[in-house]
Amino acid sequence: MNDMIDDENLPLPATTEPLRRAIGERYLTYALSTIMHRALPDARDGLKPVHRRILYAMRELKLNATGGFRKSAKISGDVMGNYHPHGDAAIYDAMARLAQDFNVRYPLVDGQGNFGNIDGDNPAASRYTEARMTAVAEALLEGLNENAVDYRDNYDGTLTEPVVLPATFPNLLANGASGIAVGMATNIPPHNIAELCDACLHMIKTPDVRDDTLLNYVQGPDFPTGGVIVEPRENIAQAYRTGRGSFRLRCKWEQEDLGRGQWQIVVTEIPYQVQKSKLIEKLAELIQTKKVPILADVRDESADDIRVILEPRSKNVDPEILMGMLFRNSDLEVRFSLNMNVLIDGVTPKVCSMKEVLRAFLDFRREVLIRRSQHRMEKIDHRLEVLEGFIIAFLNLDRVIDIIRYDDAPKQALMAEDWGLDHVRATSEHDYVSPLPAKGEGELSEVQAEAILNMRLRSLRRLEELELIRERDALMEERAALEDLLESEGLQWDRISEQLRETKLQFGKNYEGGARRTVFAEAGEVEEVPLEAMIEREPITVVCSKMGWVRAMSGHIDLNRELKFKDGDGPRFIFHAETTDRLLVFGTNGRFYTVSAANLPGGRGMGEPLRLMVDLPNEAEIVDFFIHAPERKLLVASSAGDGFVVAEQDVIAQTRTGKQVLNVKDDAKAVICKPVVGDHVAIVSKNGRFLVFPVSELPEMGRGKGVRLQKYNMARGRQGTLELDGGLSDIATFNWSEGLSWSMGGGKTRHEPDLTEWLGKRAGVGKKPPYGFPRDFKFS
């Protein structure tokens, strides 16, 4: 039966796993790789793998601090090919940053060439720059030849690299670190090495030291660009205690006297990680937008040092007020976040306090000391074994020469010979005690025999024998000291303390750039200064044309005075104001815009378009233009008859784009913006319907479409489409007890004391207007 299916010959289904599990396992692998091998530094040496590999590769190239330079391309190429299989651009960027003294408190790379600057310019290409290690980097590598740390295979198994560097100082805190991993990040500011060493010395004396006590030694961060920390001491203590917090950092500035009462501000240090070029651009923008009206100009006169000049608009300005405003509006003050998330023992990510970080470093230093001491003991033991053989050879020189000269296998003969060590010790001028067990009683070991055979003839002198005995005695004394050190924890901490004092002396205040750069000061809170306190108060007359050209005439001129306008244009808004006033513009799009009267162009020309000062769309028109009065309330309404009451202080816009208050859609437009001056509202439609209702029926809102003020019917237009029959024409508010007045033209005014006939509910249709109401259905 050919059409029957043979189930036994069908392929078995492949083994499958749920997609969630597969993605979860793979993403977890990626996350762990990012956390451990890329983003977070090790608490022991304060380095990420790429930085560690850069320093190790430079050591292998013998680029010492006192040696020559090598091309950066050669260094990054070796790092990439031997240890770090990633892009050479990323490696070079990491190496270049280690050479930037404005980014790294204690640079680990000594660069020659263009390695970037504080303006934010990038380093030159790696083929144009050269580099070598600094003395600080050598201190991180000290002890690598003495089995101080473990090694592991590199990425392809052809070489080995250190797991961690045997740092002699807490580099994690000294140079800081930053990085973003998966689900976690780290951001650690740099500190002063001398202060860190003092803190470590105190922790050795007092292992259970309180976190706040460490603040007596480490006052706070020490940034490479200096600056002034204005964070309260209790906040700094809290940040170091928990491993999370932030520091307010300001620029350092001084007032420079120019004579005749004139002065200027000179900024000599800017906050850490602030690019000077972008800072200048921000300050120039503040001047252009007049957000800080008392700042007149900014200049960059920097050379090798920082010198940014800030000129006040008037010599009567208080420098503290000027700088206070700049601190709030620019990067002359920043907040540096602390998130001490590090790898403990290179494995476990943890947010640590300063005490925990220093404890991890000290425990690591003790481990390094023990390993280096054990390695030294092994070297001493090997050398003592060789010296024992040399001394035997000198005491039996004739027999040794005879064996070497006549024996076919001198090495085996030397090892088989019974040299009679008792006789050797008896005939020696010095007491001799072998530190190692001999191969056999009176026999030489293979190491000793090999050393004797490799000995040079000119070493066969009486003086050389005495030198060997002195070397043996010195090594025996050193070995005894190392044994005592390994057996006593107290001696170990004493040795670590001694090393820390040497490091402090080497990189302390006498080291170039070792003195503290960042200082501390009180914040000195500056009160919010009102605009009128910064602008000279002068009377002006604001003129806005029908086409939206605005200007400010000096003084309060006659409002009926004839003014010049562009062809086809004419006056629309004209009113008296002062330079300290804020002006409000209400557009048909329902947005309010805020303009400072001091920023209006002068009145000698035709002015400037208002649209250049605010982002009023071309399709939107100006509904009203008036002086802001914070205590007032406004009634806003659309052509569709919807509106509400809004507090005038809630419509102030902080940006050029304005603030949306009245929502309009379809063909509706904002058409009314009137101050609320009474307890009743009078509304009239375009088709002549008049309605009065209490203001209390209107809601007070901050933004929205509003409620129906008056009802309009739909009518069929000429093209057969449905159109609004009427629509809102005008609104007025008044006090019921006083009645309502309106202009009849020609200087005549009509007053209607009783409007009971037109009183109704909100959203009604209304009635025919009172006798004498204008035919254009406008109240004025």
C-alpha positions in Angstrom: 0.0 0.0 0.0 2.0 2.9 -1.4 -0.3 5.6 -0.1 0.1 4.5 3.5 2.5 6.7 5.6 5.3 5.1 7.3 5.3 6.8 10.8 8.7 5.3 11.7 10.5 7.0 8.9 9.2 10.5 9.7 11.7 13.0 11.2 11.4 13.6 14.9 10.3 17.2 15.8 13.1 19.4 16.9 13.4 20.2 20.6 11.7 23.5 21.3 11.5 25.8 24.3 9.1 28.6 25.2 10.0 31.9 23.6 9.7 33.7 26.9 12.3 31.4 28.5 14.6 31.6 25.5 14.5 35.4 25.4 14.8 35.6 29.2 17.9 33.4 29.3 19.6 35.2 26.5 18.8 38.6 27.8 20.0 37.7 31.2 23.3 36.6 29.7 23.6 39.9 27.9 22.6 41.9 31.0 25.2 40.1 33.2 27.9 40.7 30.6 27.1 44.4 30.4 27.1 44.7 34.2 30.3 42.8 34.9 32.4 43.4 31.8 31.5 46.9 30.6 29.5 49.3 32.7 30.3 48.9 36.4 33.8 49.4 37.9 35.5 47.1 40.3 35.6 48.3 43.9 39.2 47.1 44.3 41.0 49.0 41.5 38.2 51.3 40.4 38.6 50.3 36.7 36.4 48.9 34.0 37.8 46.1 31.9 38.6 48.4 28.9 40.7 50.8 31.2 42.4 47.9 32.9 43.4 46.3 29.6 44.6 49.7 28.2 47.0 50.1 31.2 48.1 46.5 31.0 48.9 46.7 27.3 50.8 49.9 27.9 52.8 48.1 30.5 53.6 45.3 28.1 54.8 47.9 25.6 57.0 49.3 28.4 55.5 52.8 28.2 56.6 53.9 31.6 56.1 57.4 32.9 59.8 58.3 32.4 60.1 56.5 29.0 59.2 57.4 25.5 55.8 57.8 23.8 54.2 55.5 21.3 51.5 56.1 18.7 48.0 55.8 20.2 47.1 53.7 17.2 49.7 51.1 18.2 48.4 51.1 21.8 44.7 50.8 20.8 45.6 48.2 18.2 47.4 46.0 20.8 44.6 46.3 23.2 42.1 45.3 20.6 44.1 42.5 19.2 45.3 41.0 22.5 42.8 41.7 25.1 39.7 43.7 24.1 37.9 42.4 21.0 35.8 45.6 20.4 36.1 48.6 18.1 39.3 50.5 18.1 37.4 53.8 18.1 35.8 52.9 21.4 39.2 51.8 22.9 40.9 55.0 21.7 38.0 57.2 23.1 38.4 55.4 26.5 42.2 55.9 26.4 41.9 59.6 25.4 39.5 60.3 28.3 42.2 58.9 30.7 44.5 61.6 29.4 42.1 64.5 29.8 43.0 66.4 33.0 39.6 68.2 32.9 37.7 64.8 33.0 40.0 62.7 35.1 41.2 63.9 38.5 44.4 62.0 38.3 45.1 61.2 34.6 46.4 57.6 34.0 47.6 58.4 30.5 50.2 61.0 29.6 49.1 62.2 26.1 51.1 64.0 23.5 49.1 65.8 20.9 45.5 66.9 20.7 43.5 64.9 23.2 40.4 67.2 23.2 39.6 70.2 25.4 37.1 71.5 27.8 35.1 73.1 25.0 34.0 69.7 23.9 36.3 69.3 20.9 37.1 65.7 20.0 40.7 64.3 20.2 42.7 64.0 17.0 42.8 60.6 15.2 44.9 58.0 16.9 47.5 58.1 14.2 48.3 61.7 15.2 48.7 61.3 18.9 51.1 59.6 21.2 50.8 58.3 24.8 52.5 56.7 27.8 51.5 55.9 31.3 51.6 58.4 34.2 53.1 57.8 37.6 49.6 57.3 39.0 49.0 54.5 36.5 52.3 52.8 37.5 51.0 52.9 41.1 48.0 50.9 40.0 50.2 48.3 38.3 52.7 48.0 41.1 53.2 44.4 42.1 52.0 42.6 39.0 55.4 40.8 38.7 55.0 39.5 42.2 51.9 37.4 41.9 49.8 40.1 43.5 46.6 39.2 41.6 45.2 36.4 39.6 45.5 36.1 35.8 43.0 34.7 33.3 43.1 33.8 29.7 42.3 36.5 27.2 39.4 36.2 24.8 41.1 33.7 22.4 43.2 31.8 25.0 46.6 32.8 23.5 47.6 35.3 26.3 46.8 36.0 29.9 45.6 39.2 31.5 45.1 40.3 35.1 41.7 40.0 36.7 42.3 43.1 38.7 45.2 45.5 39.2 47.0 45.7 42.6 46.2 49.4 43.1 48.1 51.2 45.9 45.3 53.8 46.4 41.5 53.7 46.2 41.3 54.7 42.5 37.5 54.1 42.5 37.0 57.2 44.6 40.1 59.1 43.5 39.1 59.2 39.8 35.4 58.3 40.0 33.4 56.4 37.4 30.2 56.5 35.5 28.3 53.9 33.5 24.9 52.6 32.5 24.3 48.9 32.6 21.0 46.9 32.2 18.7 48.0 35.0 21.3 49.8 36.9 23.8 52.6 36.6 26.7 54.1 38.5 28.0 57.7 38.9 30.8 58.4 41.3 32.6 61.7 41.6 36.4 62.0 41.9 38.0 62.7 45.3 41.4 63.7 46.7 44.0 60.9 47.1 45.6 62.5 50.2 42.2 62.7 51.9 41.3 59.1 50.9 44.6 57.8 52.3 43.9 59.6 55.6 40.5 58.0 55.7 42.0 54.6 55.1 44.6 55.1 57.8 41.8 56.0 60.3 39.8 52.9 59.3 42.9 50.7 59.9 43.2 52.2 63.4 39.4 52.1 64.0 37.8 49.3 62.0 34.3 50.0 63.3 34.5 53.7 62.4 31.2 55.6 62.0 30.3 56.7 58.5 30.0 60.4 59.6 33.5 60.3 61.1 35.0 59.7 57.6 33.6 63.1 56.6 36.4 64.6 58.9 38.9 63.2 56.4 37.0 63.1 53.1 35.1 66.4 53.1 33.5 65.8 49.7 34.3 65.3 46.0 37.3 67.0 44.5 36.6 67.7 40.9 39.4 68.2 38.3 37.8 71.5 37.1 37.5 72.8 40.7 34.4 74.7 41.4 32.5 75.4 44.7 30.3 72.8 46.4 27.4 74.4 48.1 25.7 71.3 49.4 25.0 71.2 53.1 27.3 69.0 55.2 24.4 66.8 56.4 23.3 66.1 52.8 26.9 65.1 51.9 27.1 62.8 55.0 23.7 61.2 54.0 24.9 60.6 50.5 28.2 58.9 51.6 26.2 56.9 54.2 23.7 55.5 51.7 25.7 55.6 48.5 23.0 57.7 46.8 22.7 61.5 46.7 23.7 64.6 44.9 26.0 67.6 45.2 25.3 71.2 44.1 28.3 72.4 42.3 28.8 76.0 41.2 31.4 77.9 39.2 34.1 79.9 41.0 33.8 83.6 40.2 35.1 87.0 41.3 34.2 90.6 40.8 36.8 92.5 38.8 36.9 96.3 39.3 37.2 98.3 36.0 37.4 101.7 37.6 34.9 104.6 37.7 32.4 102.4 39.4 32.3 99.9 36.5 32.9 96.2 37.2 32.5 92.7 35.6 32.2 89.1 36.7 35.1 86.8 35.9 34.4 83.1 36.0 37.7 81.2 36.6 36.4 77.6 37.2 33.3 76.0 35.7 31.4 72.9 37.0 32.6 69.4 36.3 31.6 67.9 32.9 30.2 71.2 31.6 31.4 72.0 28.1 32.6 75.6 28.0 31.4 76.2 24.5 27.8 75.1 25.3 27.9 77.1 28.5 28.8 80.2 26.5 26.0 79.5 24.0 23.5 79.1 26.8 24.5 82.4 28.4 24.3 84.1 25.0 20.8 82.7 24.6 19.8 84.1 28.0 20.9 87.5 26.8 19.1 87.2 23.5 15.8 86.1 25.0 16.3 88.5 27.9 15.5 85.9 30.5 18.2 87.6 32.6 17.7 91.2 31.7 20.5 92.5 33.9 23.1 90.5 31.9 24.4 92.6 29.0 27.2 90.5 27.5 29.3 87.4 27.8 32.9 86.9 26.4 35.2 84.0 26.5 38.8 85.1 27.1 40.1 81.7 28.1 43.6 80.5 27.1 45.1 77.6 29.1 43.0 78.7 32.0 39.3 79.5 32.3 38.3 83.1 31.9 34.7 83.9 31.1 33.6 87.5 31.3 30.0 88.5 32.3 29.1 92.1 31.9 26.1 93.6 33.8 23.7 95.9 32.1 24.2 98.5 34.8 26.8 99.1 37.4 24.0 99.4 40.0 23.2 95.7 39.7 24.0 93.6 42.7 26.6 90.9 41.6 25.1 88.4 44.0 21.6 88.8 42.4 23.1 88.5 38.9 25.0 85.3 39.7 22.0 84.0 41.6 19.8 84.3 38.4 22.6 82.7 36.3 22.8 79.8 38.7 19.1 79.2 38.3 19.1 79.6 34.5 22.4 78.1 33.3 25.0 75.4 33.9 27.0 77.8 36.1 25.4 75.6 38.8 24.8 71.9 38.2 23.8 69.0 40.4 26.1 66.0 40.3 24.4 62.8 41.2 26.1 60.1 43.4 25.2 56.5 42.8 28.0 54.3 44.2 26.9 51.1 42.4 30.1 49.0 42.1 31.2 45.4 41.7 32.3 43.9 45.1 35.1 41.4 44.5 34.5 41.9 40.8 31.3 39.8 40.9 28.5 41.3 42.9 26.9 44.7 42.0 26.0 46.6 45.1 25.2 50.2 46.0 27.9 50.8 48.7 28.6 53.5 51.2 32.0 55.2 51.3 32.9 53.0 54.3 32.1 49.9 52.4 34.1 51.0 49.4 37.2 51.8 51.5 36.8 48.6 53.4 36.7 46.6 50.1 39.9 48.4 49.0 41.7 47.8 52.3 40.8 44.1 52.4 42.1 43.8 48.8 45.3 45.6 49.8 45.8 43.0 52.6 45.3 40.2 50.1 47.8 41.8 47.8 50.3 42.2 50.6 50.0 38.5 51.6 50.4 37.3 48.0 53.4 39.5 47.4 55.0 38.4 50.6 54.5 34.8 49.8 55.9 35.3 46.4 58.9 37.0 47.9 59.4 34.1 50.3 59.4 31.7 47.4 62.1 33.8 45.6 64.2 34.0 48.8 63.9 30.2 49.4 65.1 29.6 45.8 68.0 32.0 46.2 69.0 30.5 49.5 69.1 27.1 48.0 71.4 28.4 45.3 73.6 30.2 47.8 73.9 27.0 49.8 75.3 25.3 46.7 77.7 28.1 46.0 79.0 28.1 49.5 79.6 24.3 49.3 81.4 24.8 46.0 83.7 27.4 47.5 84.5 25.3 50.5 85.2 22.3 48.2 86.5 24.2 45.3 89.3 21.7 44.2 86.9 18.8 44.2 84.3 20.7 42.3 86.8 21.7 39.6 88.1 18.2 39.4 84.6 16.8 38.8 83.8 19.4 36.2 87.1 18.9 34.4 87.3 15.1 34.3 83.8 13.7 34.7 81.6 12.9 31.7 78.4 13.8 33.5 79.4 16.6 35.9 75.9 17.5 37.0 75.0 13.9 38.1 78.4 13.6 39.7 78.0 16.8 41.7 74.6 15.6 42.9 75.9 12.1 43.8 78.9 13.4 45.7 78.7 13.4 49.5 80.1 16.8 50.4 79.9 16.2 54.1 77.9 19.2 55.2 78.9 18.7 58.8 82.6 19.1 57.8 81.6 22.1 55.6 79.9 23.8 58.6 82.8 23.0 60.8 85.4 24.5 58.4 83.3 27.6 57.6 84.2 30.8 59.3 80.4 31.6 59.7 77.6 29.7 61.3 75.6 28.2 58.5 72.1 26.8 58.8 70.4 25.7 55.6 66.8 27.0 55.3 65.9 24.1 53.0 66.1 20.3 53.4 68.9 18.9 51.3 68.3 16.3 48.7 70.0 13.8 50.9 72.5 14.0 53.7 75.5 15.8 52.3 74.1 15.9 48.7 73.4 18.8 46.3 70.0 19.3 44.7 69.5 19.7 41.0 69.0 23.4 41.3 72.3 23.8 43.2 74.3 21.6 40.8 72.9 23.6 37.8 73.8 26.9 39.5 77.4 25.6 40.2 77.9 24.6 36.6 76.7 28.0 35.4 79.0 29.9 37.7 81.6 32.1 36.0 85.3 31.5 36.6 86.0 35.0 37.8 83.5 34.5 40.6 86.0 32.0 42.1 87.5 34.6 44.4 87.8 34.8 48.2 85.8 38.2 48.1 83.0 36.5 46.2 82.6 33.9 49.0 82.3 36.6 51.6 79.7 38.4 49.5 77.7 35.2 49.2 77.7 34.7 53.0 76.6 38.3 53.5 73.8 37.9 51.0 72.7 34.7 52.6 72.5 36.3 56.0 70.5 39.3 54.7 68.1 37.0 53.0 67.7 34.9 56.1 66.9 38.1 58.0 64.4 39.2 55.4 62.8 35.8 55.4 62.3 35.8 59.1 60.6 39.2 58.8 58.3 37.9 56.1 57.4 34.9 58.3 56.5 37.3 61.1 54.5 39.5 58.7 52.4 36.5 57.4 51.7 35.3 60.9 50.6 38.6 62.4 47.6 40.6 61.1 48.8 43.6 63.1 52.1 43.7 61.2 50.2 43.4 57.9 48.0 46.5 58.7 51.2 48.3 59.8 52.8 47.6 56.5 49.6 48.7 54.6 49.6 51.9 56.7 53.2 52.5 55.7 52.4 52.0 52.0 49.4 54.4 52.3 51.6 57.1 53.9 54.1 56.7 51.0 51.3 57.0 48.5 50.0 60.1 50.2 53.4 61.6 50.2 53.9 60.8 46.5 50.5 62.0 45.2 49.7 64.6 47.9 49.9 68.3 47.9 53.4 68.3 46.5 52.4 66.3 43.5 51.4 68.3 40.4 47.7 68.8 40.7 47.6 67.0 44.0 46.2 69.8 46.1 42.5 70.1 46.6 40.8 72.0 43.8 37.1 72.0 44.8 36.2 74.2 47.8 33.2 74.4 50.0 30.8 77.3 50.7 27.4 78.1 52.0 24.7 78.2 49.3 23.6 81.8 50.2 20.1 81.5 49.0 19.2 84.3 46.6 15.6 85.4 46.8 13.5 85.4 43.6 13.9 88.9 42.2 10.8 90.4 40.4 11.3 91.6 36.9 10.6 95.2 37.9 13.6 95.1 40.3 15.9 94.3 37.4 14.5 96.7 34.8 14.6 100.5 35.1 11.0 101.6 35.4 10.1 104.0 32.6 6.8 105.1 31.0 6.1 103.9 27.5 3.2 103.8 25.0 2.6 100.5 23.4 1.4 100.6 19.8 0.2 97.5 17.8 -1.0 97.8 14.2 -3.7 95.9 12.5 -1.0 93.8 10.7 0.6 92.9 14.1 3.6 95.3 14.1 4.4 96.4 17.6 6.6 99.1 19.1 7.1 101.0 22.3 7.1 104.8 22.2 9.0 106.6 25.0 6.8 108.3 27.5 3.0 108.4 27.8 2.0 110.1 24.5 -1.5 111.3 23.5 -3.4 108.2 22.6 -5.2 110.2 19.9 -2.0 111.3 18.3 -1.6 110.5 14.6 1.2 107.9 14.1 2.9 106.6 11.0 2.2 103.0 9.8 3.2 100.9 6.8 1.1 101.3 3.6 -2.2 99.5 4.1 -1.8 99.3 7.8 -3.2 101.3 10.7 -3.6 101.4 14.5 -5.4 98.7 16.4 -4.1 98.7 20.0 -2.5 101.7 21.7 -2.2 102.1 25.5 0.1 103.4 28.2 2.4 101.0 30.1 5.7 100.9 31.8 8.9 98.9 31.0 8.3 96.7 34.0 4.9 95.5 32.8 4.1 92.1 31.3 1.8 92.2 28.3 -0.6 89.5 27.3 -1.6 88.6 23.7 -4.7 86.4 23.1 -4.9 84.7 19.7 -7.8 83.3 17.8 -6.3 79.9 18.3 -7.1 80.2 22.0 -3.6 80.6 23.2 -2.2 83.3 25.5 1.3 84.7 24.9 3.4 86.7 27.3 5.7 89.6 26.2 7.9 91.7 28.4 7.3 95.4 27.8 11.1 96.0 28.2 11.7 93.7 25.2 9.6 95.7 22.8 11.4 97.5 19.9 11.8 101.2 20.1 9.3 103.6 18.6 11.6 105.4 16.1 10.7 103.0 13.3 7.6 101.0 12.5 8.5 98.3 15.1 8.7 94.6 14.5 6.1 91.9 13.8 4.8 90.5 17.1 5.1 87.0 15.5 8.9 87.3 15.8 8.6 87.6 19.6 6.0 84.8 20.1 5.2 81.7 18.1 1.8 83.0 16.9 0.8 80.9 13.8 0.2 82.7 10.5 -3.4 81.5 10.4 -4.2 82.9 13.8 -5.1 86.6 14.4 -4.7 88.8 17.5 -7.9 89.0 19.6 -6.7 91.2 22.3 -3.4 92.8 23.6 -3.3 94.3 27.1 -1.3 94.8 30.3 -1.2 91.8 32.7 -3.0 92.4 36.1 -2.5 89.3 38.3 -5.5 89.9 40.5 -8.0 90.0 37.6 -10.2 87.3 36.1 -10.9 87.0 32.4 -14.0 85.9 30.4 -12.9 84.0 27.3 -15.3 82.8 24.6 -15.3 81.4 21.1 -17.3 82.2 18.1 -19.4 79.1 18.7 -20.7 80.7 21.9 -18.7 78.6 24.4 -16.6 80.1 27.2 -15.6 80.3 30.8 -13.8 82.4 33.4 -10.1 82.0 34.0 -7.8 83.7 36.5 -5.4 86.0 34.7 -2.4 84.7 36.7 -3.0 81.3 35.3 -2.7 82.4 31.6 1.0 83.5 31.9 3.1 81.7 29.4 6.8 80.8 30.2 7.8 80.1 26.6 7.4 81.6 23.2 4.9 78.9 22.2 2.4 80.4 24.6 -0.2 78.6 26.8 -3.3 77.0 25.5 -6.4 78.1 27.5 -9.5 78.1 25.3 -9.9 74.9 23.2 -11.4 75.6 19.8 -12.0 73.2 16.9 -13.5 73.0 13.4 -14.4 76.5 12.2 -14.7 78.0 15.7 -12.3 80.7 16.8 -11.5 82.5 20.0 -13.1 86.0 19.7 -13.6 87.4 23.2 -11.3 88.1 26.1 -12.8 90.6 28.6 -12.0 91.4 32.2 -14.8 90.3 34.6 -15.9 93.6 36.3 -19.4 92.8 37.6 -21.8 90.2 38.7 -23.8 89.7 35.4 -22.9 88.9 31.8 -24.6 90.5 28.7 -24.1 88.6 25.5 -25.2 89.5 22.0 -25.1 87.3 18.8 -24.5 88.3 15.2 -28.1 87.8 14.4 -29.2 90.3 17.1 -30.1 88.2 20.0 -29.5 89.7 23.5 -29.2 87.7 26.7 -28.3 88.5 30.3 -27.4 86.0 33.0 -25.3 85.9 36.3 -21.6 85.5 36.2 -22.0 82.8 38.8 -23.4 80.5 36.2 -19.9 80.4 34.4 -17.3 77.9 35.7 -13.8 79.1 36.5 -11.3 76.9 34.7 -7.6 76.8 33.7 -8.2 75.3 30.3 -11.0 73.8 28.2 -13.8 74.4 25.8 -16.0 76.0 28.4 -19.8 75.9 28.6 -22.5 77.1 26.3 -23.1 80.8 26.8 -25.8 81.3 24.1 -27.7 79.0 21.9 -27.4 79.4 18.1 -29.5 77.6 15.5 -28.2 75.9 12.3 -29.5 77.4 9.0 -29.0 76.3 5.4 -26.5 78.5 3.5 -26.4 79.5 -0.1 -24.5 76.4 -1.2 -27.0 74.1 0.6 -24.7 73.5 3.6 -25.7 73.9 7.2 -24.2 77.0 8.8 -24.4 78.6 12.2 -27.3 81.1 12.3 -25.6 84.0 14.1 -22.7 83.2 16.3 -21.2 85.2 19.1 -20.7 88.9 18.4 -19.8 90.6 21.7 -19.8 90.2 25.5 -19.8 92.6 28.4 -19.9 92.2 32.2 -21.6 94.7 34.6 -23.1 95.1 38.0 -26.8 94.5 38.0 -27.4 97.3 40.5 -25.7 99.8 38.2 -27.2 98.7 34.9 -25.4 98.5 31.5 -24.1 101.3 29.2 -22.9 101.1 25.6 -21.5 103.4 23.0 -23.9 104.7 20.3 -21.2 106.4 18.2 -20.5 110.0 17.8 -19.5 110.4 21.4 -22.9 109.4 22.6 -23.6 106.7 25.3 -26.8 105.0 26.3 -27.5 103.6 29.7 -30.1 100.9 30.4 -30.7 100.7 34.2 -33.1 97.7 34.2 -32.3 94.6 32.1 -34.9 92.3 33.7 -36.6 91.8 30.4 -33.5 90.2 28.9 -32.5 88.2 32.1 -32.5 84.5 31.5 -30.6 81.3 32.0 -27.2 80.7 30.5 -27.3 79.0 27.1 -30.6 80.6 26.2 -31.4 82.2 22.8 -32.1 85.7 24.0 -34.3 88.5 22.8 -34.2 91.5 20.6 -31.6 94.0 22.0 -32.7 97.1 24.0 -33.7 100.2 22.2 -30.7 102.1 20.8 -28.3 99.2 20.7 -25.7 99.6 18.0 -26.5 97.9 14.7 -23.1 96.2 14.6 -24.1 94.4 17.8 -20.9 95.6 19.7 -20.9 97.1 23.1 -18.2 99.6 22.2 
